[in-house]
Structure formats: C-alpha cells, structure tokens
C-alpha cells in the first residue's frame, strides 16, 4: 500500500480545530478565554464532565502549550489554568469560528 504525501494546510483554523478536538477541550478553552479557570469550577460548569475526562483534557491542553498551570500556595492550596501565549494567539481564530457558526 502506498501513501501520498499530503501538503501541509495553510488554513489557520485547521490547527485550532485539531488542537481543540476531543472531549471537553472546546469548552475548557472557551472558559479560559474569559480568565483563569479552576478544576472544580469546570467540573460544575461543563455539563456531563467527569473528573477523569476533564483531568485528561486539561493535561493534553497543557502539554500542547495552550494552557499554563499555576499552583497557588495559599490555604487551601489550589491550581489555576490560564491561556498561555500560544493559547492567546488562538483566540482571534476561535472568535472567527464562532462568528461563522452563529
């Protein structure tokens, strides 16, 4: 079987769609656009989310460089996720996609 080399896409939205594909990632990104998010707040705000799938999605977004995790050492200890520089650069594309869908 032979495979064809596909040319790389120049569509900026394609990279965003690939990055945000997966369970809960678009919702997490949408909440993070508005400011820092915390795990339990996401768990409450995303209907149908469970701890394991939400933790996996957060870890993948962090690994992809979209989110940055900050440990707040106040009592009680908590973790906040906010958009990294790469994540912030995707916001205009995200807003364009929202405009097309609406």
N, C-alpha and C positions, 0 to 999 in steps of 0.2 A: 504494500500500500504506500502510495506517495502522498506527501502533504505539501500544500502550496504555502509559500511564504506570503503572509498577508501583510500589506503595507500598514504601517502604524497610522492610526487615526489622528487627524488634526483637529477633531471636534473637542473643544474643552469640556463639554458636558459629559462626554463618554467616560473620562477619567473619574469624574464625580460620581456618576451612576455606578461604576464598578466599585468604587471605594465605599459607597453607601448602600450597596446591595447586601442584603442579609437581614435577619430578624432584628428589629428594633433600632437599627443604625440610623435610618432617616429620622425617626422620632427623637433619638438622642441628639443628633446633630441640630435639629430644629430647636430643641430646648436650649442647647449650648449656645446657639446664636444670640439668645437673649441674655446670657450671662452664665456664671459658674453654676454647675449642677452637682447635686449630691445623689448618691446611690438610692437612698430610701425615698427621696423626692421623686426620682424617676420611676421607682417601683410603684409609687402611688399614682403618678400621673399617666403612665403608659398602661392602658387597659389591656389585660391579658398577659402582661410581662411576668416572668418568674425570676427568681434570684439567679439561677444558673445561666439562663439565656441572656439576661441583662449583663451579668458579670463578663460573660464571653464577648458580647458585643462591645462593651467598654474597653476590654483588653485589646481587642482587634483594632478599634479606633485609635487607641493609644499607640499600639505597635505600628500602625500606618502613619503615625505622625499627625493625626487630625486633632486629637485631644492631648492635653497635658494634665497629668495627675499631680495635685498638690496636697501634701499631708499637712493638715492644720493641727499643731500640737497643743491647742487649748483643751481644757477639760470641758466636755468629753472630746477625746481625740476623734477627728473626722477627716474625710477625704473629699476634695472638690475636684471636679473635672472642668476644664475650660478649653476653649479652642486655642490651638497652637497657631503660630504664624501661617503654617500651611493650611490649617482649618479656616482661618480668617480669609485667606486668599480664595477659598472656595465659596464664600458667602455670596458674592455677586452672581456666580453661576447658579447657585441654589435659588436665589431670588428670580433669576430669569426663568428657570424651570417652573417655579411657582406661578409666574405670570402667564406662561403658556398654558398651564393646566387649568387655571381659573377661568 
